[in-house]
Amino acid sequence: MRVRNAMEILVEEALDNYWQQLELPCKCEICKTDVYAITLNTLPPRYVSNENGYAYVRAQNFNDQARLKMLDAIVKATGIVAVRPSHEITHPIDPSESNSKEV
Amino acid sequence: MRVRNAMEILVEEALDNYWQQLELPCKCEICKTDVYAITLNTLPPRYVSNENGYAYVRAQNFNDQARLKMLDAIVKATGIVAVRPSHEITHPIDPSESNSKEV
């Protein structure tokens, strides 16, 4: 059975857009994926089983309130991962450093 | 970023187990997928980013209360699809009929 949580696509797009501006001691793929998973766990799922369903959910989430809710969830998830990353951090990024290590 | 809602796997297993016993005018793949999507939309998502995470969620959902909650969501979703299928039903299944048309 093919279903998809439309929020997975919308959150991934938003996370990619804002990733540069988000403050974390480590910005590796693991930390980014953890932010992604925690964000999705805090937003109501919107499973759809076809393209029409997806287009409907995307349109519904195009208003400022929905986008603010998504960004709020991303920032909160970022705070959780920043405080408790799921892997040991050998050399945290110094905010003044260049962002060469980022994904 | 690879994440998965662990509930997708758990609900799919439960839906396959109970599908024979669920009463719907049509038991095609579309109706089953609609029941699946609606069920997932009513249960809190449990996104994980690795196998350990998935094993943890599976274990958490192994108790009676969690399984009852999942079955309750499936039965409610079945009721919604039974009343309002997403496609026209040309010849609804007569419950006394053999279940030859089922998936």
N, CA and C atoms of all chains as a GROMACS GRO file, in nm:
protein
  618
    1MET      N    1   0.086  -0.120   0.000
    1MET     CA    2   0.000   0.000   0.000
    1MET      C    3   0.089   0.124   0.000
    2ARG      N    4   0.067   0.211  -0.100
    2ARG     CA    5   0.156   0.327  -0.113
    2ARG      C    6   0.090   0.451  -0.053
    3VAL      N    7   0.145   0.494   0.061
    3VAL     CA    8   0.100   0.619   0.122
    3VAL      C    9   0.226   0.701   0.151
    4ARG      N   10   0.206   0.828   0.172
    4ARG     CA   11   0.322   0.914   0.205
    4ARG      C   12   0.274   1.022   0.299
    5ASN      N   13   0.349   1.056   0.398
    5ASN     CA   14   0.315   1.168   0.484
    5ASN      C   15   0.361   1.295   0.411
    6ALA      N   16   0.266   1.373   0.362
    6ALA     CA   17   0.301   1.493   0.282
    6ALA      C   18   0.391   1.587   0.362
    7MET      N   19   0.380   1.581   0.494
    7MET     CA   20   0.464   1.672   0.575
    7MET      C   21   0.613   1.638   0.559
    8GLU      N   22   0.645   1.513   0.523
    8GLU     CA   23   0.788   1.477   0.505
    8GLU      C   24   0.851   1.567   0.398
    9ILE      N   25   0.776   1.590   0.291
    9ILE     CA   26   0.831   1.669   0.180
    9ILE      C   27   0.837   1.817   0.219
   10LEU      N   28   0.731   1.865   0.281
   10LEU     CA   29   0.724   2.008   0.317
   10LEU      C   30   0.829   2.043   0.422
   11VAL      N   31   0.846   1.955   0.521
   11VAL     CA   32   0.946   1.982   0.627
   11VAL      C   33   1.087   1.973   0.571
   12GLU      N   34   1.111   1.876   0.482
   12GLU     CA   35   1.245   1.864   0.424
   12GLU      C   36   1.282   1.990   0.346
   13GLU      N   37   1.188   2.042   0.270
   13GLU     CA   38   1.213   2.167   0.195
   13GLU      C   39   1.244   2.282   0.290
   14ALA      N   40   1.163   2.296   0.394
   14ALA     CA   41   1.182   2.407   0.489
   14ALA      C   42   1.316   2.390   0.563
   15LEU      N   43   1.347   2.267   0.602
   15LEU     CA   44   1.473   2.242   0.674
   15LEU      C   45   1.593   2.275   0.586
   16ASP      N   46   1.586   2.237   0.460
   16ASP     CA   47   1.695   2.272   0.367
   16ASP      C   48   1.707   2.423   0.353
   17ASN      N   49   1.594   2.492   0.348
   17ASN     CA   50   1.595   2.639   0.331
   17ASN      C   51   1.660   2.708   0.450
   18TYR      N   52   1.629   2.660   0.570
   18TYR     CA   53   1.672   2.732   0.691
   18TYR      C   54   1.799   2.677   0.753
   19TRP      N   55   1.851   2.566   0.701
   19TRP     CA   56   1.960   2.494   0.768
   19TRP      C   57   2.080   2.585   0.796
   20GLN      N   58   2.112   2.672   0.702
   20GLN     CA   59   2.229   2.760   0.721
   20GLN      C   60   2.211   2.848   0.844
   21GLN      N   61   2.089   2.891   0.868
   21GLN     CA   62   2.066   2.988   0.977
   21GLN      C   63   2.045   2.919   1.112
   22LEU      N   64   2.040   2.788   1.114
   22LEU     CA   65   2.014   2.720   1.241
   22LEU      C   66   2.145   2.695   1.316
   23GLU      N   67   2.143   2.718   1.447
   23GLU     CA   68   2.263   2.711   1.531
   23GLU      C   69   2.272   2.575   1.600
   24LEU      N   70   2.374   2.498   1.564
   24LEU     CA   71   2.397   2.368   1.630
   24LEU      C   72   2.548   2.348   1.646
   25PRO      N   73   2.589   2.274   1.753
   25PRO     CA   74   2.732   2.250   1.769
   25PRO      C   75   2.789   2.163   1.658
   26CYS      N   76   2.702   2.085   1.595
   26CYS     CA   77   2.746   1.997   1.486
   26CYS      C   78   2.637   2.000   1.379
   27LYS      N   79   2.678   2.013   1.254
   27LYS     CA   80   2.575   2.025   1.148
   27LYS      C   81   2.594   1.913   1.046
   28CYS      N   82   2.626   1.795   1.099
   28CYS     CA   83   2.647   1.679   1.010
   28CYS      C   84   2.512   1.622   0.967
   29GLU      N   85   2.519   1.522   0.882
   29GLU     CA   86   2.396   1.462   0.826
   29GLU      C   87   2.315   1.392   0.936
   30ILE      N   88   2.383   1.335   1.035
   30ILE     CA   89   2.311   1.266   1.144
   30ILE      C   90   2.230   1.368   1.224
   31CYS      N   91   2.294   1.480   1.258
   31CYS     CA   92   2.224   1.582   1.337
   31CYS      C   93   2.108   1.642   1.256
   32LYS      N   94   2.129   1.662   1.128
   32LYS     CA   95   2.023   1.718   1.044
   32LYS      C   96   1.905   1.618   1.036
   33THR      N   97   1.937   1.490   1.022
   33THR     CA   98   1.832   1.387   1.015
   33THR      C   99   1.757   1.377   1.148
   34ASP      N  100   1.829   1.392   1.257
   34ASP     CA  101   1.764   1.390   1.389
   34ASP      C  102   1.667   1.509   1.402
   35VAL      N  103   1.709   1.627   1.356
   35VAL     CA  104   1.621   1.745   1.361
   35VAL      C  105   1.496   1.716   1.277
   36TYR      N  106   1.520   1.654   1.162
   36TYR     CA  107   1.410   1.621   1.070
   36TYR      C  108   1.310   1.526   1.136
   37ALA      N  109   1.361   1.418   1.197
   37ALA     CA  110   1.273   1.317   1.259
   37ALA      C  111   1.196   1.378   1.376
   38ILE      N  112   1.264   1.455   1.460
   38ILE     CA  113   1.198   1.515   1.578
   38ILE      C  114   1.091   1.615   1.532
   39THR      N  115   1.123   1.691   1.428
   39THR     CA  116   1.024   1.786   1.375
   39THR      C  117   0.898   1.712   1.327
   40LEU      N  118   0.918   1.606   1.251
   40LEU     CA  119   0.802   1.530   1.199
   40LEU      C  120   0.721   1.468   1.312
   41ASN      N  121   0.788   1.433   1.422
   41ASN     CA  122   0.715   1.373   1.535
   41ASN      C  123   0.632   1.476   1.611
   42THR      N  124   0.658   1.604   1.587
   42THR     CA  125   0.582   1.705   1.662
   42THR      C  126   0.472   1.767   1.577
   43LEU      N  127   0.469   1.734   1.449
   43LEU     CA  128   0.365   1.790   1.362
   43LEU      C  129   0.262   1.683   1.328
   44PRO      N  130   0.133   1.718   1.321
   44PRO     CA  131   0.031   1.618   1.286
   44PRO      C  132   0.063   1.557   1.149
   45PRO      N  133   0.058   1.422   1.140
   45PRO     CA  134   0.086   1.361   1.010
   45PRO      C  135  -0.027   1.391   0.912
   46ARG      N  136   0.009   1.401   0.782
   46ARG     CA  137  -0.092   1.424   0.676
   46ARG      C  138  -0.065   1.322   0.566
   47TYR      N  139  -0.102   1.197   0.594
   47TYR     CA  140  -0.080   1.091   0.495
   47TYR      C  141  -0.176   1.106   0.376
   48VAL      N  142  -0.123   1.088   0.260
   48VAL     CA  143  -0.204   1.093   0.137
   48VAL      C  144  -0.171   0.969   0.055
   49SER      N  145  -0.268   0.931  -0.030
   49SER     CA  146  -0.244   0.809  -0.108
   49SER      C  147  -0.237   0.840  -0.258
   50ASN      N  148  -0.244   0.970  -0.293
   50ASN     CA  149  -0.228   1.004  -0.436
   50ASN      C  150  -0.183   1.150  -0.451
   51GLU      N  151  -0.152   1.189  -0.575
   51GLU     CA  152  -0.097   1.323  -0.603
   51GLU      C  153  -0.196   1.433  -0.566
   52ASN      N  154  -0.326   1.408  -0.590
   52ASN     CA  155  -0.426   1.510  -0.556
   52ASN      C  156  -0.422   1.540  -0.407
   53GLY      N  157  -0.412   1.431  -0.330
   53GLY     CA  158  -0.404   1.445  -0.184
   53GLY      C  159  -0.285   1.529  -0.144
   54TYR      N  160  -0.173   1.500  -0.209
   54TYR     CA  161  -0.049   1.574  -0.176
   54TYR      C  162  -0.065   1.723  -0.211
   55ALA      N  163  -0.119   1.751  -0.330
   55ALA     CA  164  -0.137   1.891  -0.373
   55ALA      C  165  -0.228   1.964  -0.275
   56TYR      N  166  -0.329   1.895  -0.227
   56TYR     CA  167  -0.424   1.956  -0.132
   56TYR      C  168  -0.351   1.994  -0.003
   57VAL      N  169  -0.270   1.901   0.049
   57VAL     CA  170  -0.199   1.928   0.175
   57VAL      C  171  -0.096   2.040   0.154
   58ARG      N  172  -0.028   2.038   0.041
   58ARG     CA  173   0.072   2.143   0.013
   58ARG      C  174   0.003   2.280   0.011
   59ALA      N  175  -0.112   2.287  -0.056
   59ALA     CA  176  -0.184   2.416  -0.064
   59ALA      C  177  -0.227   2.460   0.076
   60GLN      N  178  -0.272   2.364   0.155
   60GLN     CA  179  -0.317   2.396   0.292
   60GLN      C  180  -0.204   2.449   0.379
   61ASN      N  181  -0.082   2.407   0.346
   61ASN     CA  182   0.033   2.447   0.429
   61ASN      C  183   0.107   2.566   0.370
   62PHE      N  184   0.042   2.633   0.275
   62PHE     CA  185   0.110   2.744   0.208
   62PHE      C  186   0.085   2.876   0.279
   63ASN      N  187  -0.006   2.875   0.379
   63ASN     CA  188  -0.037   3.002   0.446
   63ASN      C  189   0.065   3.028   0.557
   64ASP      N  190   0.073   3.153   0.599
   64ASP     CA  191   0.177   3.194   0.694
   64ASP      C  192   0.168   3.116   0.825
   65GLN      N  193   0.046   3.094   0.872
   65GLN     CA  194   0.029   3.028   1.002
   65GLN      C  195   0.087   2.886   0.998
   66ALA      N  196   0.059   2.814   0.890
   66ALA     CA  197   0.108   2.677   0.880
   66ALA      C  198   0.261   2.677   0.868
   67ARG      N  199   0.312   2.774   0.792
   67ARG     CA  200   0.459   2.777   0.772
   67ARG      C  201   0.528   2.815   0.902
   68LEU      N  202   0.464   2.904   0.978
   68LEU     CA  203   0.520   2.945   1.107
   68LEU      C  204   0.522   2.825   1.202
   69LYS      N  205   0.415   2.746   1.200
   69LYS     CA  206   0.406   2.628   1.286
   69LYS      C  207   0.518   2.530   1.252
   70MET      N  208   0.544   2.515   1.122
   70MET     CA  209   0.648   2.423   1.076
   70MET      C  210   0.786   2.474   1.120
   71LEU      N  211   0.809   2.603   1.100
   71LEU     CA  212   0.939   2.662   1.136
   71LEU      C  213   0.959   2.654   1.288
   72ASP      N  214   0.852   2.679   1.361
   72ASP     CA  215   0.859   2.670   1.508
   72ASP      C  216   0.901   2.529   1.550
   73ALA      N  217   0.841   2.428   1.485
   73ALA     CA  218   0.874   2.287   1.517
   73ALA      C  219   1.020   2.257   1.482
   74ILE      N  220   1.067   2.312   1.370
   74ILE     CA  221   1.207   2.290   1.328
   74ILE      C  222   1.302   2.354   1.428
   75VAL      N  223   1.272   2.476   1.470
   75VAL     CA  224   1.362   2.547   1.564
   75VAL      C  225   1.365   2.474   1.698
   76LYS      N  226   1.249   2.427   1.743
   76LYS     CA  227   1.245   2.353   1.871
   76LYS      C  228   1.323   2.223   1.860
   77ALA      N  229   1.307   2.154   1.747
   77ALA     CA  230   1.381   2.027   1.728
   77ALA      C  231   1.531   2.055   1.723
   78THR      N  232   1.567   2.168   1.661
   78THR     CA  233   1.709   2.206   1.655
   78THR      C  234   1.763   2.227   1.796
   79GLY      N  235   1.683   2.289   1.881
   79GLY     CA  236   1.725   2.312   2.020
   79GLY      C  237   1.748   2.181   2.093
   80ILE      N  238   1.661   2.084   2.068
   80ILE     CA  239   1.674   1.952   2.134
   80ILE      C  240   1.803   1.883   2.091
   81VAL      N  241   1.828   1.885   1.959
   81VAL     CA  242   1.948   1.817   1.907
   81VAL      C  243   2.074   1.893   1.949
   82ALA      N  244   2.065   2.025   1.957
   82ALA     CA  245   2.183   2.104   1.997
   82ALA      C  246   2.224   2.068   2.140
   83VAL      N  247   2.125   2.046   2.226
   83VAL     CA  248   2.154   2.014   2.367
   83VAL      C  249   2.193   1.868   2.382
   84ARG      N  250   2.125   1.781   2.301
   84ARG     CA  251   2.151   1.637   2.319
   84ARG      C  252   2.169   1.569   2.184
   85PRO      N  253   2.285   1.593   2.120
   85PRO     CA  254   2.309   1.526   1.992
   85PRO      C  255   2.314   1.375   2.010
   86SER      N  256   2.281   1.299   1.906
   86SER     CA  257   2.273   1.152   1.920
   86SER      C  258   2.409   1.087   1.896
   87HIS      N  259   2.514   1.170   1.875
   87HIS     CA  260   2.648   1.111   1.861
   87HIS      C  261   2.747   1.203   1.933
   88GLU      N  262   2.862   1.147   1.965
   88GLU     CA  263   2.961   1.227   2.037
   88GLU      C  264   3.016   1.335   1.944
   89ILE      N  265   3.035   1.454   1.998
   89ILE     CA  266   3.085   1.564   1.914
   89ILE      C  267   3.231   1.590   1.951
   90THR      N  268   3.319   1.559   1.857
   90THR     CA  269   3.462   1.571   1.888
   90THR      C  270   3.506   1.716   1.880
   91HIS      N  271   3.461   1.789   1.775
   91HIS     CA  272   3.502   1.931   1.769
   91HIS      C  273   3.383   2.014   1.721
   92PRO      N  274   3.311   2.068   1.822
   92PRO     CA  275   3.193   2.150   1.788
   92PRO      C  276   3.231   2.268   1.699
   93ILE      N  277   3.137   2.307   1.611
   93ILE     CA  278   3.161   2.420   1.520
   93ILE      C  279   3.162   2.548   1.602
   94ASP      N  280   3.266   2.628   1.582
   94ASP     CA  281   3.270   2.761   1.644
   94ASP      C  282   3.187   2.851   1.552
   95PRO      N  283   3.079   2.913   1.609
   95PRO     CA  284   2.989   2.994   1.524
   95PRO      C  285   3.064   3.092   1.434
   96SER      N  286   3.181   3.141   1.481
   96SER     CA  287   3.252   3.244   1.399
   96SER      C  288   3.330   3.175   1.286
   97GLU      N  289   3.345   3.037   1.302
   97GLU     CA  290   3.420   2.962   1.200
   97GLU      C  291   3.347   2.967   1.068
   98SER      N  292   3.417   2.937   0.960
   98SER     CA  293   3.345   2.926   0.830
   98SER      C  294   3.260   2.800   0.837
   99ASN      N  295   3.156   2.792   0.757
   99ASN     CA  296   3.062   2.678   0.766
   99ASN      C  297   3.109   2.564   0.677
  100SER      N  298   3.240   2.543   0.667
  100SER     CA  299   3.288   2.442   0.569
  100SER      C  300   3.237   2.303   0.604
  101LYS      N  301   3.218   2.274   0.736
  101LYS     CA  302   3.182   2.134   0.774
  101LYS      C  303   3.034   2.106   0.750
  102GLU      N  304   2.955   2.205   0.712
  102GLU     CA  305   2.810   2.182   0.706
  102GLU      C  306   2.770   2.098   0.586
  103VAL      N  307   2.650   2.047   0.588
  103VAL     CA  308   2.600   1.960   0.480
  103VAL      C  309   2.534   2.048   0.376
  104MET      N  310   1.782   1.279   0.350
  104MET     CA  311   1.775   1.242   0.493
  104MET      C  312   1.678   1.123   0.504
  105ARG      N  313   1.730   1.014   0.562
  105ARG     CA  314   1.646   0.894   0.566
  105ARG      C  315   1.581   0.879   0.703
  106VAL      N  316   1.448   0.901   0.705
  106VAL     CA  317   1.372   0.878   0.827
  106VAL      C  318   1.252   0.791   0.789
  107ARG      N  319   1.193   0.729   0.884
  107ARG     CA  320   1.074   0.647   0.856
  107ARG      C  321   0.982   0.656   0.976
  108ASN      N  322   0.852   0.667   0.953
  108ASN     CA  323   0.756   0.663   1.063
  108ASN      C  324   0.734   0.516   1.098
  109ALA      N  325   0.786   0.475   1.213
  109ALA     CA  326   0.778   0.333   1.251
  109ALA      C  327   0.633   0.284   1.254
  110MET      N  328   0.540   0.376   1.276
  110MET     CA  329   0.400   0.334   1.281
  110MET      C  330   0.353   0.282   1.144
  111GLU      N  331   0.418   0.327   1.037
  111GLU     CA  332   0.377   0.278   0.903
  111GLU      C  333   0.388   0.125   0.897
  112ILE      N  334   0.496   0.074   0.955
  112ILE     CA  335   0.521  -0.072   0.947
  112ILE      C  336   0.425  -0.145   1.041
  113LEU      N  337   0.412  -0.091   1.162
  113LEU     CA  338   0.327  -0.156   1.262
  113LEU      C  339   0.180  -0.157   1.218
  114VAL      N  340   0.133  -0.045   1.162
  114VAL     CA  341  -0.008  -0.037   1.120
  114VAL      C  342  -0.031  -0.127   0.998
  115GLU      N  343   0.067  -0.132   0.908
  115GLU     CA  344   0.050  -0.217   0.789
  115GLU      C  345   0.036  -0.364   0.831
  116GLU      N  346   0.119  -0.406   0.926
  116GLU     CA  347   0.112  -0.545   0.976
  116GLU      C  348  -0.026  -0.572   1.038
  117ALA      N  349  -0.071  -0.479   1.122
  117ALA     CA  350  -0.200  -0.498   1.191
  117ALA      C  351  -0.314  -0.497   1.089
  118LEU      N  352  -0.307  -0.407   0.992
  118LEU     CA  353  -0.414  -0.398   0.891
  118LEU      C  354  -0.420  -0.528   0.809
  119ASP      N  355  -0.304  -0.581   0.773
  119ASP     CA  356  -0.302  -0.709   0.699
  119ASP      C  357  -0.361  -0.821   0.785
  120ASN      N  358  -0.330  -0.819   0.915
  120ASN     CA  359  -0.381  -0.925   1.004
  120ASN      C  360  -0.533  -0.921   1.015
  121TYR      N  361  -0.588  -0.801   1.025
  121TYR     CA  362  -0.731  -0.789   1.055
  121TYR      C  363  -0.818  -0.768   0.932
  122TRP      N  364  -0.757  -0.751   0.814
  122TRP     CA  365  -0.831  -0.708   0.696
  122TRP      C  366  -0.951  -0.800   0.667
  123GLN      N  367  -0.932  -0.930   0.681
  123GLN     CA  368  -1.042  -1.025   0.652
  123GLN      C  369  -1.164  -0.995   0.739
  124GLN      N  370  -1.138  -0.956   0.864
  124GLN     CA  371  -1.251  -0.940   0.958
  124GLN      C  372  -1.316  -0.802   0.948
  125LEU      N  373  -1.260  -0.712   0.870
  125LEU     CA  374  -1.313  -0.576   0.863
  125LEU      C  375  -1.424  -0.569   0.758
  126GLU      N  376  -1.532  -0.501   0.791
  126GLU     CA  377  -1.652  -0.495   0.706
  126GLU      C  378  -1.651  -0.366   0.623
  127LEU      N  379  -1.644  -0.381   0.491
  127LEU     CA  380  -1.648  -0.266   0.400
  127LEU      C  381  -1.727  -0.306   0.275
  128PRO      N  382  -1.797  -0.210   0.212
  128PRO     CA  383  -1.870  -0.244   0.090
  128PRO      C  384  -1.776  -0.283  -0.025
  129CYS      N  385  -1.653  -0.236  -0.016
  129CYS     CA  386  -1.554  -0.268  -0.121
  129CYS      C  387  -1.421  -0.292  -0.051
  130LYS      N  388  -1.351  -0.396  -0.089
  130LYS     CA  389  -1.224  -0.429  -0.019
  130LYS      C  390  -1.108  -0.430  -0.118
  131CYS      N  391  -1.115  -0.331  -0.211
  131CYS     CA  392  -1.008  -0.324  -0.312
  131CYS      C  393  -0.885  -0.257  -0.252
  132GLU      N  394  -0.781  -0.249  -0.333
  132GLU     CA  395  -0.653  -0.193  -0.286
  132GLU      C  396  -0.666  -0.044  -0.253
  133ILE      N  397  -0.753   0.026  -0.328
  133ILE     CA  398  -0.770   0.170  -0.302
  133ILE      C  399  -0.833   0.191  -0.165
  134CYS      N  400  -0.938   0.114  -0.139
  134CYS     CA  401  -1.006   0.128  -0.009
  134CYS      C  402  -0.914   0.088   0.106
  135LYS      N  403  -0.836  -0.016   0.085
  135LYS     CA  404  -0.743  -0.060   0.191
  135LYS      C  405  -0.637   0.049   0.216
  136THR      N  406  -0.587   0.109   0.107
  136THR     CA  407  -0.486   0.215   0.121
  136THR      C  408  -0.546   0.338   0.189
  137ASP      N  409  -0.671   0.367   0.160
  137ASP     CA  410  -0.738   0.481   0.226
  137ASP      C  411  -0.751   0.454   0.376
  138VAL      N  412  -0.787   0.330   0.414
  138VAL     CA  413  -0.797   0.295   0.556
  138VAL      C  414  -0.659   0.313   0.621
  139TYR      N  415  -0.558   0.269   0.549
  139TYR     CA  416  -0.419   0.277   0.598
  139TYR      C  417  -0.380   0.425   0.622
  140ALA      N  418  -0.405   0.511   0.523
  140ALA     CA  419  -0.366   0.653   0.534
  140ALA      C  420  -0.443   0.721   0.648
  141ILE      N  421  -0.574   0.697   0.657
  141ILE     CA  422  -0.655   0.761   0.761
  141ILE      C  423  -0.610   0.713   0.899
  142THR      N  424  -0.579   0.584   0.910
  142THR     CA  425  -0.530   0.532   1.038
  142THR      C  426  -0.402   0.603   1.080
  143LEU      N  427  -0.308   0.613   0.988
  143LEU     CA  428  -0.179   0.677   1.020
  143LEU      C  429  -0.199   0.824   1.057
  144ASN      N  430  -0.300   0.889   1.000
  144ASN     CA  431  -0.325   1.030   1.031
  144ASN      C  432  -0.385   1.048   1.170
  145THR      N  433  -0.434   0.939   1.230
  145THR     CA  434  -0.495   0.954   1.362
  145THR      C  435  -0.404   0.906   1.474
  146LEU      N  436  -0.291   0.848   1.438
  146LEU     CA  437  -0.197   0.799   1.541
  146LEU      C  438  -0.075   0.892   1.545
  147PRO      N  439  -0.023   0.919   1.665
  147PRO     CA  440   0.098   1.004   1.674
  147PRO      C  441   0.212   0.944   1.592
  148PRO      N  442   0.278   1.027   1.509
  148PRO     CA  443   0.389   0.972   1.431
  148PRO      C  444   0.506   0.936   1.522
  149ARG      N  445   0.583   0.832   1.482
  149ARG     CA  446   0.703   0.794   1.559
  149ARG      C  447   0.818   0.778   1.458
  150TYR      N  448   0.867   0.892   1.411
  150TYR     CA  449   0.977   0.888   1.314
  150TYR      C  450   1.107   0.846   1.380
  151VAL      N  451   1.177   0.759   1.313
  151VAL     CA  452   1.308   0.713   1.361
  151VAL      C  453   1.408   0.727   1.247
  152SER      N  454   1.535   0.737   1.285
  152SER     CA  455   1.634   0.756   1.178
  152SER      C  456   1.731   0.638   1.171
  153ASN      N  457   1.707   0.535   1.255
  153ASN     CA  458   1.792   0.415   1.244
  153ASN      C  459   1.721   0.292   1.302
  154GLU      N  460   1.782   0.175   1.286
  154GLU     CA  461   1.719   0.049   1.326
  154GLU      C  462   1.693   0.043   1.476
  155ASN      N  463   1.786   0.099   1.554
  155ASN     CA  464   1.766   0.097   1.700
  155ASN      C  465   1.638   0.171   1.736
  156GLY      N  466   1.621   0.284   1.670
  156GLY     CA  467   1.501   0.366   1.694
  156GLY      C  468   1.376   0.287   1.662
  157TYR      N  469   1.382   0.216   1.549
  157TYR     CA  470   1.264   0.137   1.508
  157TYR      C  471   1.236   0.026   1.609
  158ALA      N  472   1.342  -0.044   1.652
  158ALA     CA  473   1.324  -0.154   1.748
  158ALA      C  474   1.263  -0.101   1.878
  159TYR      N  475   1.306   0.016   1.917
  159TYR     CA  476   1.256   0.079   2.041
  159TYR      C  477   1.105   0.106   2.028
  160VAL      N  478   1.064   0.164   1.915
  160VAL     CA  479   0.921   0.196   1.894
  160VAL      C  480   0.839   0.068   1.885
  161ARG      N  481   0.894  -0.033   1.815
  161ARG     CA  482   0.820  -0.161   1.804
  161ARG      C  483   0.798  -0.220   1.943
  162ALA      N  484   0.902  -0.219   2.025
  162ALA     CA  485   0.889  -0.276   2.160
  162ALA      C  486   0.785  -0.197   2.240
  163GLN      N  487   0.787  -0.066   2.224
  163GLN     CA  488   0.694   0.020   2.298
  163GLN      C  489   0.549  -0.008   2.259
  164ASN      N  490   0.532  -0.053   2.134
  164ASN     CA  491   0.395  -0.074   2.084
  164ASN      C  492   0.352  -0.220   2.095
  165PHE      N  493   0.428  -0.296   2.174
  165PHE     CA  494   0.397  -0.439   2.184
  165PHE      C  495   0.300  -0.469   2.296
  166ASN      N  496   0.270  -0.366   2.379
  166ASN     CA  497   0.181  -0.392   2.492
  166ASN      C  498   0.035  -0.382   2.446
  167ASP      N  499  -0.054  -0.437   2.526
  167ASP     CA  500  -0.196  -0.447   2.486
  167ASP      C  501  -0.257  -0.311   2.460
  168GLN      N  502  -0.221  -0.215   2.546
  168GLN     CA  503  -0.285  -0.083   2.533
  168GLN      C  504  -0.251  -0.018   2.399
  169ALA      N  505  -0.125  -0.030   2.360
  169ALA     CA  506  -0.082   0.032   2.234
  169ALA      C  507  -0.149  -0.040   2.116
  170ARG      N  508  -0.156  -0.174   2.125
  170ARG     CA  509  -0.215  -0.251   2.014
  170ARG      C  510  -0.365  -0.222   2.005
  171LEU      N  511  -0.427  -0.204   2.122
  171LEU     CA  512  -0.571  -0.171   2.122
  171LEU      C  513  -0.594  -0.035   2.056
  172LYS      N  514  -0.504   0.059   2.089
  172LYS     CA  515  -0.516   0.195   2.032
  172LYS      C  516  -0.503   0.188   1.879
  173MET      N  517  -0.411   0.105   1.832
  173MET     CA  518  -0.389   0.091   1.688
  173MET      C  519  -0.511   0.027   1.622
  174LEU      N  520  -0.563  -0.078   1.683
  174LEU     CA  521  -0.680  -0.148   1.627
  174LEU      C  522  -0.802  -0.056   1.628
  175ASP      N  523  -0.815   0.021   1.735
  175ASP     CA  524  -0.926   0.116   1.745
  175ASP      C  525  -0.918   0.216   1.630
  176ALA      N  526  -0.797   0.264   1.600
  176ALA     CA  527  -0.778   0.362   1.490
  176ALA      C  528  -0.810   0.296   1.356
  177ILE      N  529  -0.772   0.171   1.340
  177ILE     CA  530  -0.799   0.098   1.214
  177ILE      C  531  -0.949   0.081   1.196
  178VAL      N  532  -1.018   0.040   1.302
  178VAL     CA  533  -1.163   0.017   1.292
  178VAL      C  534  -1.236   0.149   1.262
  179LYS      N  535  -1.193   0.256   1.326
  179LYS     CA  536  -1.256   0.388   1.300
  179LYS      C  537  -1.232   0.431   1.156
  180ALA      N  538  -1.109   0.410   1.108
  180ALA     CA  539  -1.076   0.448   0.970
  180ALA      C  540  -1.159   0.364   0.873
  181THR      N  541  -1.178   0.237   0.908
  181THR     CA  542  -1.259   0.148   0.824
  181THR      C  543  -1.402   0.201   0.815
  182GLY      N  544  -1.454   0.248   0.929
  182GLY     CA  545  -1.590   0.305   0.930
  182GLY      C  546  -1.601   0.426   0.839
  183ILE      N  547  -1.497   0.510   0.839
  183ILE     CA  548  -1.498   0.631   0.755
  183ILE      C  549  -1.499   0.592   0.607
  184VAL      N  550  -1.412   0.496   0.571
  184VAL     CA  551  -1.403   0.456   0.429
  184VAL      C  552  -1.529   0.381   0.387
  185ALA      N  553  -1.587   0.304   0.479
  185ALA     CA  554  -1.709   0.229   0.446
  185ALA      C  555  -1.823   0.326   0.410
  186VAL      N  556  -1.830   0.436   0.484
  186VAL     CA  557  -1.938   0.533   0.462
  186VAL      C  558  -1.906   0.622   0.341
  187ARG      N  559  -1.775   0.654   0.327
  187ARG     CA  560  -1.741   0.748   0.217
  187ARG      C  561  -1.618   0.699   0.141
  188PRO      N  562  -1.636   0.594   0.061
  188PRO     CA  563  -1.522   0.544  -0.018
  188PRO      C  564  -1.473   0.650  -0.116
  189SER      N  565  -1.347   0.647  -0.153
  189SER     CA  566  -1.291   0.754  -0.239
  189SER      C  567  -1.313   0.723  -0.386
  190HIS      N  568  -1.382   0.612  -0.416
  190HIS     CA  569  -1.414   0.582  -0.557
  190HIS      C  570  -1.555   0.528  -0.564
  191GLU      N  571  -1.614   0.534  -0.682
  191GLU     CA  572  -1.752   0.487  -0.698
  191GLU      C  573  -1.753   0.336  -0.684
  192ILE      N  574  -1.856   0.285  -0.614
  192ILE     CA  575  -1.863   0.140  -0.594
  192ILE      C  576  -1.974   0.086  -0.683
  193THR      N  577  -1.934   0.008  -0.782
  193THR     CA  578  -2.032  -0.042  -0.878
  193THR      C  579  -2.107  -0.162  -0.821
  194HIS      N  580  -2.035  -0.256  -0.754
  194HIS     CA  581  -2.111  -0.370  -0.698
  194HIS      C  582  -2.052  -0.401  -0.560
  195PRO      N  583  -2.118  -0.339  -0.458
  195PRO     CA  584  -2.070  -0.364  -0.322
  195PRO      C  585  -2.070  -0.511  -0.287
  196ILE      N  586  -1.976  -0.555  -0.203
  196ILE     CA  587  -1.965  -0.696  -0.162
  196ILE      C  588  -2.083  -0.728  -0.069
  197ASP      N  589  -2.152  -0.834  -0.101
  197ASP     CA  590  -2.258  -0.883  -0.011
  197ASP      C  591  -2.186  -0.965   0.096
  198PRO      N  592  -2.202  -0.921   0.226
  198PRO     CA  593  -2.126  -0.988   0.333
  198PRO      C  594  -2.137  -1.140   0.327
  199SER      N  595  -2.252  -1.192   0.278
  199SER     CA  596  -2.268  -1.340   0.277
  199SER      C  597  -2.192  -1.401   0.158
  200GLU      N  598  -2.153  -1.309   0.061
  200GLU     CA  599  -2.080  -1.358  -0.057
  200GLU      C  600  -1.945  -1.414  -0.016
  201SER      N  601  -1.883  -1.493  -0.108
  201SER     CA  602  -1.745  -1.540  -0.077
  201SER      C  603  -1.655  -1.419  -0.091
  202ASN      N  604  -1.540  -1.419  -0.026
  202ASN     CA  605  -1.455  -1.298  -0.027
  202ASN      C  606  -1.360  -1.301  -0.146
  203SER      N  607  -1.410  -1.351  -0.262
  203SER     CA  608  -1.317  -1.369  -0.374
  203SER      C  609  -1.260  -1.234  -0.420
  204LYS      N  610  -1.337  -1.125  -0.404
  204LYS     CA  611  -1.289  -0.997  -0.461
  204LYS      C  612  -1.187  -0.929  -0.371
  205GLU      N  613  -1.159  -0.985  -0.252
  205GLU     CA  614  -1.074  -0.909  -0.159
  205GLU      C  615  -0.928  -0.912  -0.198
  206VAL      N  616  -0.850  -0.830  -0.140
  206VAL     CA  617  -0.706  -0.821  -0.170
  206VAL      C  618  -0.632  -0.917  -0.077
   0.00000   0.00000   0.00000
